[in-house]
Amino acid sequence: MLNSKRRILNSSDINLPEAKQFIGANERLAMMYEDFITEIVKSTDDIASMKYLDFACNAGYFPYRLAQLGCLQSCGIDAGDFHPAFKFVADVTGINAEFTQDSYDFSQHKLQQTVVAEKSFDFVSNVAFMCHSSDPQFLLSYLASLTNKGLLIFSMFPSSPAYQISYSTLTSQYFGGRFPVCFDATTAMSDSLLRFGLKELGFSTVTEIPRRPYWLFDDNWRCFLALR
């Protein structure tokens, strides 16, 4: 919920003053995510043969939806244990979205385990995770190494002709890391550095998905689609 630390709204809370804001923010988030998913689907000629990974998937919205749309292999990975959420959705809907619990190592610039890294994916998405990264250039390079065709990334990308990375003063609240891997919120890479990096990593086209009025967060939060 915007401007709040509250993350869950129980059915008994429906009459609380913030309930309307909470529900509205979640509706806007779902619409924004659907815009991203539409672009992912449009980027492939045959979704039935696509192997997809959502890197830092949280509870799995993207893997669920891609599986519903007929993706051949739809996977999610996150440091948190979201196996129960994936099992619940599979039991209710019958879709087969896979989950792997693993952590990205900001010192080694890779996953701590190799299960996912050894697989080959046609498309990788990374939504609202680079903002927590101490190593955004290395993270971008690692994400690129996991995909054969496409990468969708949503994070803070301020407009600037300079190749810049900036960090907030928030440190170690999420991951407990010590300097230099202690930055964990609102890390931002300039859009020019992002575009340069994606081209260097072998993506032939890089396009920005136009913001819609209902998207959450401010205008620095932008979504880019890169294709080989």
Biotite code that builds the C-alpha atoms (Angstrom):
import biotite.structure as struc

atoms = struc.array([
    struc.Atom([0.000, 0.000, 0.000], chain_id="A", res_id=1, res_name="MET", atom_name="CA", element="C"),
    struc.Atom([1.365, 3.408, -0.914], chain_id="A", res_id=2, res_name="LEU", atom_name="CA", element="C"),
    struc.Atom([2.799, 5.513, 1.929], chain_id="A", res_id=3, res_name="ASN", atom_name="CA", element="C"),
    struc.Atom([2.249, 2.741, 4.426], chain_id="A", res_id=4, res_name="SER", atom_name="CA", element="C"),
    struc.Atom([4.162, -0.135, 6.003], chain_id="A", res_id=5, res_name="LYS", atom_name="CA", element="C"),
    struc.Atom([1.054, -2.301, 5.904], chain_id="A", res_id=6, res_name="ARG", atom_name="CA", element="C"),
    struc.Atom([1.350, -5.178, 3.411], chain_id="A", res_id=7, res_name="ARG", atom_name="CA", element="C"),
    struc.Atom([-1.735, -7.303, 4.138], chain_id="A", res_id=8, res_name="ILE", atom_name="CA", element="C"),
    struc.Atom([-5.406, -6.400, 4.393], chain_id="A", res_id=9, res_name="LEU", atom_name="CA", element="C"),
    struc.Atom([-7.489, -8.994, 6.215], chain_id="A", res_id=10, res_name="ASN", atom_name="CA", element="C"),
    struc.Atom([-11.195, -9.418, 5.552], chain_id="A", res_id=11, res_name="SER", atom_name="CA", element="C"),
    struc.Atom([-11.916, -8.021, 9.026], chain_id="A", res_id=12, res_name="SER", atom_name="CA", element="C"),
    struc.Atom([-10.100, -4.792, 8.083], chain_id="A", res_id=13, res_name="ASP", atom_name="CA", element="C"),
    struc.Atom([-12.326, -3.937, 5.133], chain_id="A", res_id=14, res_name="ILE", atom_name="CA", element="C"),
    struc.Atom([-13.965, -0.997, 6.925], chain_id="A", res_id=15, res_name="ASN", atom_name="CA", element="C"),
    struc.Atom([-10.732, 0.613, 8.071], chain_id="A", res_id=16, res_name="LEU", atom_name="CA", element="C"),
    struc.Atom([-10.036, 4.088, 6.631], chain_id="A", res_id=17, res_name="PRO", atom_name="CA", element="C"),
    struc.Atom([-7.018, 2.856, 4.681], chain_id="A", res_id=18, res_name="GLU", atom_name="CA", element="C"),
    struc.Atom([-8.840, -0.113, 3.132], chain_id="A", res_id=19, res_name="ALA", atom_name="CA", element="C"),
    struc.Atom([-10.001, 1.813, 0.072], chain_id="A", res_id=20, res_name="LYS", atom_name="CA", element="C"),
    struc.Atom([-6.483, 3.086, -0.587], chain_id="A", res_id=21, res_name="GLN", atom_name="CA", element="C"),
    struc.Atom([-5.069, -0.408, -0.090], chain_id="A", res_id=22, res_name="PHE", atom_name="CA", element="C"),
    struc.Atom([-7.494, -1.997, -2.554], chain_id="A", res_id=23, res_name="ILE", atom_name="CA", element="C"),
    struc.Atom([-7.009, 0.792, -5.080], chain_id="A", res_id=24, res_name="GLY", atom_name="CA", element="C"),
    struc.Atom([-3.228, 0.481, -4.962], chain_id="A", res_id=25, res_name="ALA", atom_name="CA", element="C"),
    struc.Atom([-3.420, -3.268, -5.507], chain_id="A", res_id=26, res_name="ASN", atom_name="CA", element="C"),
    struc.Atom([-5.763, -2.806, -8.472], chain_id="A", res_id=27, res_name="GLU", atom_name="CA", element="C"),
    struc.Atom([-3.340, -0.330, -10.025], chain_id="A", res_id=28, res_name="ARG", atom_name="CA", element="C"),
    struc.Atom([-0.437, -2.692, -9.377], chain_id="A", res_id=29, res_name="LEU", atom_name="CA", element="C"),
    struc.Atom([-2.272, -5.533, -11.119], chain_id="A", res_id=30, res_name="ALA", atom_name="CA", element="C"),
    struc.Atom([-3.016, -3.330, -14.140], chain_id="A", res_id=31, res_name="MET", atom_name="CA", element="C"),
    struc.Atom([0.622, -2.260, -14.326], chain_id="A", res_id=32, res_name="MET", atom_name="CA", element="C"),
    struc.Atom([1.773, -5.873, -14.152], chain_id="A", res_id=33, res_name="TYR", atom_name="CA", element="C"),
    struc.Atom([-0.678, -6.823, -16.891], chain_id="A", res_id=34, res_name="GLU", atom_name="CA", element="C"),
    struc.Atom([0.890, -4.162, -19.108], chain_id="A", res_id=35, res_name="ASP", atom_name="CA", element="C"),
    struc.Atom([4.284, -5.807, -18.569], chain_id="A", res_id=36, res_name="PHE", atom_name="CA", element="C"),
    struc.Atom([2.865, -9.258, -19.298], chain_id="A", res_id=37, res_name="ILE", atom_name="CA", element="C"),
    struc.Atom([1.250, -8.027, -22.503], chain_id="A", res_id=38, res_name="THR", atom_name="CA", element="C"),
    struc.Atom([4.645, -6.819, -23.726], chain_id="A", res_id=39, res_name="GLU", atom_name="CA", element="C"),
    struc.Atom([6.305, -10.123, -22.826], chain_id="A", res_id=40, res_name="ILE", atom_name="CA", element="C"),
    struc.Atom([3.680, -12.065, -24.787], chain_id="A", res_id=41, res_name="VAL", atom_name="CA", element="C"),
    struc.Atom([3.964, -9.703, -27.765], chain_id="A", res_id=42, res_name="LYS", atom_name="CA", element="C"),
    struc.Atom([7.732, -10.255, -27.858], chain_id="A", res_id=43, res_name="SER", atom_name="CA", element="C"),
    struc.Atom([7.446, -13.956, -28.709], chain_id="A", res_id=44, res_name="THR", atom_name="CA", element="C"),
    struc.Atom([6.191, -15.671, -31.849], chain_id="A", res_id=45, res_name="ASP", atom_name="CA", element="C"),
    struc.Atom([5.080, -18.773, -29.953], chain_id="A", res_id=46, res_name="ASP", atom_name="CA", element="C"),
    struc.Atom([4.340, -18.564, -26.229], chain_id="A", res_id=47, res_name="ILE", atom_name="CA", element="C"),
    struc.Atom([3.649, -22.303, -26.224], chain_id="A", res_id=48, res_name="ALA", atom_name="CA", element="C"),
    struc.Atom([7.386, -22.908, -26.671], chain_id="A", res_id=49, res_name="SER", atom_name="CA", element="C"),
    struc.Atom([8.638, -20.139, -24.363], chain_id="A", res_id=50, res_name="MET", atom_name="CA", element="C"),
    struc.Atom([10.734, -20.915, -21.288], chain_id="A", res_id=51, res_name="LYS", atom_name="CA", element="C"),
    struc.Atom([10.258, -18.039, -18.845], chain_id="A", res_id=52, res_name="TYR", atom_name="CA", element="C"),
    struc.Atom([11.896, -16.990, -15.576], chain_id="A", res_id=53, res_name="LEU", atom_name="CA", element="C"),
    struc.Atom([10.860, -14.245, -13.178], chain_id="A", res_id=54, res_name="ASP", atom_name="CA", element="C"),
    struc.Atom([13.968, -13.358, -11.164], chain_id="A", res_id=55, res_name="PHE", atom_name="CA", element="C"),
    struc.Atom([12.958, -12.177, -7.664], chain_id="A", res_id=56, res_name="ALA", atom_name="CA", element="C"),
    struc.Atom([9.383, -13.326, -8.215], chain_id="A", res_id=57, res_name="CYS", atom_name="CA", element="C"),
    struc.Atom([7.997, -12.785, -4.711], chain_id="A", res_id=58, res_name="ASN", atom_name="CA", element="C"),
    struc.Atom([4.714, -14.734, -4.463], chain_id="A", res_id=59, res_name="ALA", atom_name="CA", element="C"),
    struc.Atom([4.671, -15.424, -8.192], chain_id="A", res_id=60, res_name="GLY", atom_name="CA", element="C"),
    struc.Atom([2.209, -13.170, -10.045], chain_id="A", res_id=61, res_name="TYR", atom_name="CA", element="C"),
    struc.Atom([4.218, -13.273, -13.289], chain_id="A", res_id=62, res_name="PHE", atom_name="CA", element="C"),
    struc.Atom([4.918, -17.028, -13.377], chain_id="A", res_id=63, res_name="PRO", atom_name="CA", element="C"),
    struc.Atom([1.235, -17.738, -12.645], chain_id="A", res_id=64, res_name="TYR", atom_name="CA", element="C"),
    struc.Atom([0.006, -15.469, -15.418], chain_id="A", res_id=65, res_name="ARG", atom_name="CA", element="C"),
    struc.Atom([2.497, -16.692, -18.018], chain_id="A", res_id=66, res_name="LEU", atom_name="CA", element="C"),
    struc.Atom([1.538, -20.272, -17.172], chain_id="A", res_id=67, res_name="ALA", atom_name="CA", element="C"),
    struc.Atom([-2.143, -19.367, -17.579], chain_id="A", res_id=68, res_name="GLN", atom_name="CA", element="C"),
    struc.Atom([-1.367, -17.902, -20.989], chain_id="A", res_id=69, res_name="LEU", atom_name="CA", element="C"),
    struc.Atom([0.187, -21.152, -22.170], chain_id="A", res_id=70, res_name="GLY", atom_name="CA", element="C"),
    struc.Atom([3.911, -20.683, -21.525], chain_id="A", res_id=71, res_name="CYS", atom_name="CA", element="C"),
    struc.Atom([5.768, -23.974, -21.928], chain_id="A", res_id=72, res_name="LEU", atom_name="CA", element="C"),
    struc.Atom([7.868, -23.521, -18.794], chain_id="A", res_id=73, res_name="GLN", atom_name="CA", element="C"),
    struc.Atom([7.097, -20.764, -16.291], chain_id="A", res_id=74, res_name="SER", atom_name="CA", element="C"),
    struc.Atom([9.477, -20.403, -13.355], chain_id="A", res_id=75, res_name="CYS", atom_name="CA", element="C"),
    struc.Atom([10.008, -18.076, -10.441], chain_id="A", res_id=76, res_name="GLY", atom_name="CA", element="C"),
    struc.Atom([12.948, -17.622, -8.100], chain_id="A", res_id=77, res_name="ILE", atom_name="CA", element="C"),
    struc.Atom([13.146, -15.687, -4.855], chain_id="A", res_id=78, res_name="ASP", atom_name="CA", element="C"),
    struc.Atom([15.129, -15.610, -1.611], chain_id="A", res_id=79, res_name="ALA", atom_name="CA", element="C"),
    struc.Atom([11.910, -16.024, 0.361], chain_id="A", res_id=80, res_name="GLY", atom_name="CA", element="C"),
    struc.Atom([10.189, -19.382, 0.633], chain_id="A", res_id=81, res_name="ASP", atom_name="CA", element="C"),
    struc.Atom([7.121, -19.045, -1.570], chain_id="A", res_id=82, res_name="PHE", atom_name="CA", element="C"),
    struc.Atom([6.620, -22.765, -2.126], chain_id="A", res_id=83, res_name="HIS", atom_name="CA", element="C"),
    struc.Atom([3.293, -22.668, -0.195], chain_id="A", res_id=84, res_name="PRO", atom_name="CA", element="C"),
    struc.Atom([1.952, -19.862, -2.402], chain_id="A", res_id=85, res_name="ALA", atom_name="CA", element="C"),
    struc.Atom([2.920, -21.667, -5.614], chain_id="A", res_id=86, res_name="PHE", atom_name="CA", element="C"),
    struc.Atom([1.400, -24.915, -4.344], chain_id="A", res_id=87, res_name="LYS", atom_name="CA", element="C"),
    struc.Atom([-1.831, -23.163, -3.371], chain_id="A", res_id=88, res_name="PHE", atom_name="CA", element="C"),
    struc.Atom([-2.228, -21.581, -6.804], chain_id="A", res_id=89, res_name="VAL", atom_name="CA", element="C"),
    struc.Atom([-1.390, -24.872, -8.534], chain_id="A", res_id=90, res_name="ALA", atom_name="CA", element="C"),
    struc.Atom([-3.962, -26.715, -6.425], chain_id="A", res_id=91, res_name="ASP", atom_name="CA", element="C"),
    struc.Atom([-6.669, -24.140, -7.123], chain_id="A", res_id=92, res_name="VAL", atom_name="CA", element="C"),
    struc.Atom([-6.036, -23.468, -10.815], chain_id="A", res_id=93, res_name="THR", atom_name="CA", element="C"),
    struc.Atom([-4.179, -26.534, -12.048], chain_id="A", res_id=94, res_name="GLY", atom_name="CA", element="C"),
    struc.Atom([-1.425, -24.458, -13.666], chain_id="A", res_id=95, res_name="ILE", atom_name="CA", element="C"),
    struc.Atom([2.164, -25.677, -13.446], chain_id="A", res_id=96, res_name="ASN", atom_name="CA", element="C"),
    struc.Atom([4.364, -22.771, -12.367], chain_id="A", res_id=97, res_name="ALA", atom_name="CA", element="C"),
    struc.Atom([7.685, -23.801, -10.841], chain_id="A", res_id=98, res_name="GLU", atom_name="CA", element="C"),
    struc.Atom([9.383, -22.153, -7.859], chain_id="A", res_id=99, res_name="PHE", atom_name="CA", element="C"),
    struc.Atom([13.013, -22.269, -6.734], chain_id="A", res_id=100, res_name="THR", atom_name="CA", element="C"),
    struc.Atom([14.218, -20.690, -3.518], chain_id="A", res_id=101, res_name="GLN", atom_name="CA", element="C"),
    struc.Atom([17.638, -19.121, -3.947], chain_id="A", res_id=102, res_name="ASP", atom_name="CA", element="C"),
    struc.Atom([19.449, -15.897, -3.082], chain_id="A", res_id=103, res_name="SER", atom_name="CA", element="C"),
    struc.Atom([21.402, -13.554, -5.314], chain_id="A", res_id=104, res_name="TYR", atom_name="CA", element="C"),
    struc.Atom([24.895, -12.965, -3.915], chain_id="A", res_id=105, res_name="ASP", atom_name="CA", element="C"),
    struc.Atom([25.794, -9.286, -4.293], chain_id="A", res_id=106, res_name="PHE", atom_name="CA", element="C"),
    struc.Atom([29.480, -10.066, -3.671], chain_id="A", res_id=107, res_name="SER", atom_name="CA", element="C"),
    struc.Atom([29.769, -12.869, -6.221], chain_id="A", res_id=108, res_name="GLN", atom_name="CA", element="C"),
    struc.Atom([27.189, -11.382, -8.616], chain_id="A", res_id=109, res_name="HIS", atom_name="CA", element="C"),
    struc.Atom([25.300, -14.631, -9.085], chain_id="A", res_id=110, res_name="LYS", atom_name="CA", element="C"),
    struc.Atom([22.839, -16.970, -7.449], chain_id="A", res_id=111, res_name="LEU", atom_name="CA", element="C"),
    struc.Atom([24.190, -18.873, -4.475], chain_id="A", res_id=112, res_name="GLN", atom_name="CA", element="C"),
    struc.Atom([23.035, -22.152, -6.024], chain_id="A", res_id=113, res_name="GLN", atom_name="CA", element="C"),
    struc.Atom([23.263, -23.210, -9.669], chain_id="A", res_id=114, res_name="THR", atom_name="CA", element="C"),
    struc.Atom([19.929, -24.916, -10.309], chain_id="A", res_id=115, res_name="VAL", atom_name="CA", element="C"),
    struc.Atom([18.399, -21.998, -12.186], chain_id="A", res_id=116, res_name="VAL", atom_name="CA", element="C"),
    struc.Atom([21.645, -20.761, -13.729], chain_id="A", res_id=117, res_name="ALA", atom_name="CA", element="C"),
    struc.Atom([22.154, -24.097, -15.454], chain_id="A", res_id=118, res_name="GLU", atom_name="CA", element="C"),
    struc.Atom([18.813, -23.803, -17.232], chain_id="A", res_id=119, res_name="LYS", atom_name="CA", element="C"),
    struc.Atom([18.258, -21.927, -20.464], chain_id="A", res_id=120, res_name="SER", atom_name="CA", element="C"),
    struc.Atom([15.418, -19.393, -20.683], chain_id="A", res_id=121, res_name="PHE", atom_name="CA", element="C"),
    struc.Atom([13.906, -17.560, -23.620], chain_id="A", res_id=122, res_name="ASP", atom_name="CA", element="C"),
    struc.Atom([12.706, -14.667, -21.494], chain_id="A", res_id=123, res_name="PHE", atom_name="CA", element="C"),
    struc.Atom([13.618, -13.259, -18.077], chain_id="A", res_id=124, res_name="VAL", atom_name="CA", element="C"),
    struc.Atom([11.846, -10.536, -16.114], chain_id="A", res_id=125, res_name="SER", atom_name="CA", element="C"),
    struc.Atom([13.106, -8.599, -13.113], chain_id="A", res_id=126, res_name="ASN", atom_name="CA", element="C"),
    struc.Atom([10.568, -6.337, -11.443], chain_id="A", res_id=127, res_name="VAL", atom_name="CA", element="C"),
    struc.Atom([11.387, -3.940, -8.578], chain_id="A", res_id=128, res_name="ALA", atom_name="CA", element="C"),
    struc.Atom([14.572, -5.736, -7.533], chain_id="A", res_id=129, res_name="PHE", atom_name="CA", element="C"),
    struc.Atom([17.458, -3.731, -8.992], chain_id="A", res_id=130, res_name="MET", atom_name="CA", element="C"),
    struc.Atom([16.404, -0.910, -6.652], chain_id="A", res_id=131, res_name="CYS", atom_name="CA", element="C"),
    struc.Atom([17.653, -3.128, -3.790], chain_id="A", res_id=132, res_name="HIS", atom_name="CA", element="C"),
    struc.Atom([20.933, -3.991, -5.482], chain_id="A", res_id=133, res_name="SER", atom_name="CA", element="C"),
    struc.Atom([24.394, -2.825, -4.509], chain_id="A", res_id=134, res_name="SER", atom_name="CA", element="C"),
    struc.Atom([25.781, -4.046, -7.847], chain_id="A", res_id=135, res_name="ASP", atom_name="CA", element="C"),
    struc.Atom([23.288, -2.988, -10.551], chain_id="A", res_id=136, res_name="PRO", atom_name="CA", element="C"),
    struc.Atom([25.703, -3.292, -13.474], chain_id="A", res_id=137, res_name="GLN", atom_name="CA", element="C"),
    struc.Atom([26.755, -6.808, -12.438], chain_id="A", res_id=138, res_name="PHE", atom_name="CA", element="C"),
    struc.Atom([23.125, -7.739, -11.756], chain_id="A", res_id=139, res_name="LEU", atom_name="CA", element="C"),
    struc.Atom([22.147, -6.571, -15.235], chain_id="A", res_id=140, res_name="LEU", atom_name="CA", element="C"),
    struc.Atom([24.953, -8.653, -16.726], chain_id="A", res_id=141, res_name="SER", atom_name="CA", element="C"),
    struc.Atom([23.870, -11.727, -14.768], chain_id="A", res_id=142, res_name="TYR", atom_name="CA", element="C"),
    struc.Atom([20.235, -11.367, -15.807], chain_id="A", res_id=143, res_name="LEU", atom_name="CA", element="C"),
    struc.Atom([21.359, -11.103, -19.424], chain_id="A", res_id=144, res_name="ALA", atom_name="CA", element="C"),
    struc.Atom([23.333, -14.338, -19.069], chain_id="A", res_id=145, res_name="SER", atom_name="CA", element="C"),
    struc.Atom([20.152, -16.228, -18.128], chain_id="A", res_id=146, res_name="LEU", atom_name="CA", element="C"),
    struc.Atom([18.152, -15.360, -21.234], chain_id="A", res_id=147, res_name="THR", atom_name="CA", element="C"),
    struc.Atom([18.508, -16.324, -24.881], chain_id="A", res_id=148, res_name="ASN", atom_name="CA", element="C"),
    struc.Atom([16.075, -13.784, -26.291], chain_id="A", res_id=149, res_name="LYS", atom_name="CA", element="C"),
    struc.Atom([14.387, -11.229, -24.066], chain_id="A", res_id=150, res_name="GLY", atom_name="CA", element="C"),
    struc.Atom([14.695, -9.304, -20.803], chain_id="A", res_id=151, res_name="LEU", atom_name="CA", element="C"),
    struc.Atom([12.107, -7.074, -19.140], chain_id="A", res_id=152, res_name="LEU", atom_name="CA", element="C"),
    struc.Atom([13.301, -4.934, -16.253], chain_id="A", res_id=153, res_name="ILE", atom_name="CA", element="C"),
    struc.Atom([11.385, -2.475, -14.074], chain_id="A", res_id=154, res_name="PHE", atom_name="CA", element="C"),
    struc.Atom([13.212, -0.282, -11.595], chain_id="A", res_id=155, res_name="SER", atom_name="CA", element="C"),
    struc.Atom([14.402, 3.281, -11.011], chain_id="A", res_id=156, res_name="MET", atom_name="CA", element="C"),
    struc.Atom([15.950, 4.647, -14.195], chain_id="A", res_id=157, res_name="PHE", atom_name="CA", element="C"),
    struc.Atom([16.237, 8.460, -14.008], chain_id="A", res_id=158, res_name="PRO", atom_name="CA", element="C"),
    struc.Atom([16.705, 10.247, -17.297], chain_id="A", res_id=159, res_name="SER", atom_name="CA", element="C"),
    struc.Atom([20.284, 11.455, -17.764], chain_id="A", res_id=160, res_name="SER", atom_name="CA", element="C"),
    struc.Atom([22.817, 11.546, -20.611], chain_id="A", res_id=161, res_name="PRO", atom_name="CA", element="C"),
    struc.Atom([25.522, 10.596, -18.090], chain_id="A", res_id=162, res_name="ALA", atom_name="CA", element="C"),
    struc.Atom([26.332, 7.021, -17.128], chain_id="A", res_id=163, res_name="TYR", atom_name="CA", element="C"),
    struc.Atom([25.382, 7.219, -13.472], chain_id="A", res_id=164, res_name="GLN", atom_name="CA", element="C"),
    struc.Atom([24.414, 5.028, -10.515], chain_id="A", res_id=165, res_name="ILE", atom_name="CA", element="C"),
    struc.Atom([23.062, 6.561, -7.331], chain_id="A", res_id=166, res_name="SER", atom_name="CA", element="C"),
    struc.Atom([22.288, 5.116, -3.901], chain_id="A", res_id=167, res_name="TYR", atom_name="CA", element="C"),
    struc.Atom([20.048, 6.238, -1.076], chain_id="A", res_id=168, res_name="SER", atom_name="CA", element="C"),
    struc.Atom([21.180, 6.474, 2.529], chain_id="A", res_id=169, res_name="THR", atom_name="CA", element="C"),
    struc.Atom([19.188, 3.360, 3.489], chain_id="A", res_id=170, res_name="LEU", atom_name="CA", element="C"),
    struc.Atom([21.595, 0.529, 4.222], chain_id="A", res_id=171, res_name="THR", atom_name="CA", element="C"),
    struc.Atom([21.312, -3.083, 5.360], chain_id="A", res_id=172, res_name="SER", atom_name="CA", element="C"),
    struc.Atom([17.598, -3.014, 6.089], chain_id="A", res_id=173, res_name="GLN", atom_name="CA", element="C"),
    struc.Atom([16.793, -5.858, 3.707], chain_id="A", res_id=174, res_name="TYR", atom_name="CA", element="C"),
    struc.Atom([19.858, -8.042, 3.404], chain_id="A", res_id=175, res_name="PHE", atom_name="CA", element="C"),
    struc.Atom([22.093, -7.208, 6.340], chain_id="A", res_id=176, res_name="GLY", atom_name="CA", element="C"),
    struc.Atom([25.116, -6.699, 4.144], chain_id="A", res_id=177, res_name="GLY", atom_name="CA", element="C"),
    struc.Atom([28.144, -4.647, 5.112], chain_id="A", res_id=178, res_name="ARG", atom_name="CA", element="C"),
    struc.Atom([29.857, -2.121, 2.883], chain_id="A", res_id=179, res_name="PHE", atom_name="CA", element="C"),
    struc.Atom([30.156, -2.253, -0.094], chain_id="A", res_id=180, res_name="PRO", atom_name="CA", element="C"),
    struc.Atom([27.074, -4.461, -0.453], chain_id="A", res_id=181, res_name="VAL", atom_name="CA", element="C"),
    struc.Atom([24.944, -2.671, 2.135], chain_id="A", res_id=182, res_name="CYS", atom_name="CA", element="C"),
    struc.Atom([22.787, -0.579, -0.231], chain_id="A", res_id=183, res_name="PHE", atom_name="CA", element="C"),
    struc.Atom([19.297, -1.966, -0.369], chain_id="A", res_id=184, res_name="ASP", atom_name="CA", element="C"),
    struc.Atom([16.732, 0.630, -1.367], chain_id="A", res_id=185, res_name="ALA", atom_name="CA", element="C"),
    struc.Atom([16.227, 3.094, -4.218], chain_id="A", res_id=186, res_name="THR", atom_name="CA", element="C"),
    struc.Atom([19.418, 2.233, -6.069], chain_id="A", res_id=187, res_name="THR", atom_name="CA", element="C"),
    struc.Atom([19.024, 3.975, -9.416], chain_id="A", res_id=188, res_name="ALA", atom_name="CA", element="C"),
    struc.Atom([20.788, 3.570, -12.764], chain_id="A", res_id=189, res_name="MET", atom_name="CA", element="C"),
    struc.Atom([20.525, 6.280, -15.393], chain_id="A", res_id=190, res_name="SER", atom_name="CA", element="C"),
    struc.Atom([18.558, 5.328, -18.487], chain_id="A", res_id=191, res_name="ASP", atom_name="CA", element="C"),
    struc.Atom([21.562, 6.024, -20.721], chain_id="A", res_id=192, res_name="SER", atom_name="CA", element="C"),
    struc.Atom([23.729, 3.598, -18.726], chain_id="A", res_id=193, res_name="LEU", atom_name="CA", element="C"),
    struc.Atom([20.976, 0.973, -18.861], chain_id="A", res_id=194, res_name="LEU", atom_name="CA", element="C"),
    struc.Atom([20.650, 1.279, -22.632], chain_id="A", res_id=195, res_name="ARG", atom_name="CA", element="C"),
    struc.Atom([24.426, 1.194, -23.096], chain_id="A", res_id=196, res_name="PHE", atom_name="CA", element="C"),
    struc.Atom([24.737, -1.870, -20.870], chain_id="A", res_id=197, res_name="GLY", atom_name="CA", element="C"),
    struc.Atom([21.979, -3.775, -22.644], chain_id="A", res_id=198, res_name="LEU", atom_name="CA", element="C"),
    struc.Atom([23.555, -3.093, -26.032], chain_id="A", res_id=199, res_name="LYS", atom_name="CA", element="C"),
    struc.Atom([26.944, -4.227, -24.723], chain_id="A", res_id=200, res_name="GLU", atom_name="CA", element="C"),
    struc.Atom([25.305, -7.403, -23.440], chain_id="A", res_id=201, res_name="LEU", atom_name="CA", element="C"),
    struc.Atom([24.093, -8.332, -26.907], chain_id="A", res_id=202, res_name="GLY", atom_name="CA", element="C"),
    struc.Atom([20.546, -7.002, -27.076], chain_id="A", res_id=203, res_name="PHE", atom_name="CA", element="C"),
    struc.Atom([19.827, -5.588, -30.514], chain_id="A", res_id=204, res_name="SER", atom_name="CA", element="C"),
    struc.Atom([16.720, -3.604, -29.576], chain_id="A", res_id=205, res_name="THR", atom_name="CA", element="C"),
    struc.Atom([15.911, -1.770, -26.353], chain_id="A", res_id=206, res_name="VAL", atom_name="CA", element="C"),
    struc.Atom([12.527, -0.112, -25.972], chain_id="A", res_id=207, res_name="THR", atom_name="CA", element="C"),
    struc.Atom([10.779, 1.584, -23.094], chain_id="A", res_id=208, res_name="GLU", atom_name="CA", element="C"),
    struc.Atom([7.224, 0.529, -22.290], chain_id="A", res_id=209, res_name="ILE", atom_name="CA", element="C"),
    struc.Atom([5.230, 3.768, -22.102], chain_id="A", res_id=210, res_name="PRO", atom_name="CA", element="C"),
    struc.Atom([3.970, 4.649, -18.639], chain_id="A", res_id=211, res_name="ARG", atom_name="CA", element="C"),
    struc.Atom([0.242, 4.637, -18.080], chain_id="A", res_id=212, res_name="ARG", atom_name="CA", element="C"),
    struc.Atom([-1.428, 7.150, -15.742], chain_id="A", res_id=213, res_name="PRO", atom_name="CA", element="C"),
    struc.Atom([-2.386, 4.420, -13.280], chain_id="A", res_id=214, res_name="TYR", atom_name="CA", element="C"),
    struc.Atom([1.125, 3.005, -12.787], chain_id="A", res_id=215, res_name="TRP", atom_name="CA", element="C"),
    struc.Atom([2.455, 3.123, -9.236], chain_id="A", res_id=216, res_name="LEU", atom_name="CA", element="C"),
    struc.Atom([5.468, 5.092, -8.050], chain_id="A", res_id=217, res_name="PHE", atom_name="CA", element="C"),
    struc.Atom([6.935, 8.236, -9.601], chain_id="A", res_id=218, res_name="ASP", atom_name="CA", element="C"),
    struc.Atom([8.155, 8.811, -13.142], chain_id="A", res_id=219, res_name="ASP", atom_name="CA", element="C"),
    struc.Atom([11.681, 7.553, -12.381], chain_id="A", res_id=220, res_name="ASN", atom_name="CA", element="C"),
    struc.Atom([10.225, 4.052, -12.154], chain_id="A", res_id=221, res_name="TRP", atom_name="CA", element="C"),
    struc.Atom([10.368, 2.828, -15.736], chain_id="A", res_id=222, res_name="ARG", atom_name="CA", element="C"),
    struc.Atom([10.082, -0.445, -17.610], chain_id="A", res_id=223, res_name="CYS", atom_name="CA", element="C"),
    struc.Atom([12.409, -1.482, -20.451], chain_id="A", res_id=224, res_name="PHE", atom_name="CA", element="C"),
    struc.Atom([12.171, -4.422, -22.842], chain_id="A", res_id=225, res_name="LEU", atom_name="CA", element="C"),
    struc.Atom([15.376, -5.697, -24.464], chain_id="A", res_id=226, res_name="ALA", atom_name="CA", element="C"),
    struc.Atom([15.468, -8.298, -27.258], chain_id="A", res_id=227, res_name="LEU", atom_name="CA", element="C"),
    struc.Atom([18.396, -10.086, -28.872], chain_id="A", res_id=228, res_name="ARG", atom_name="CA", element="C"),
])
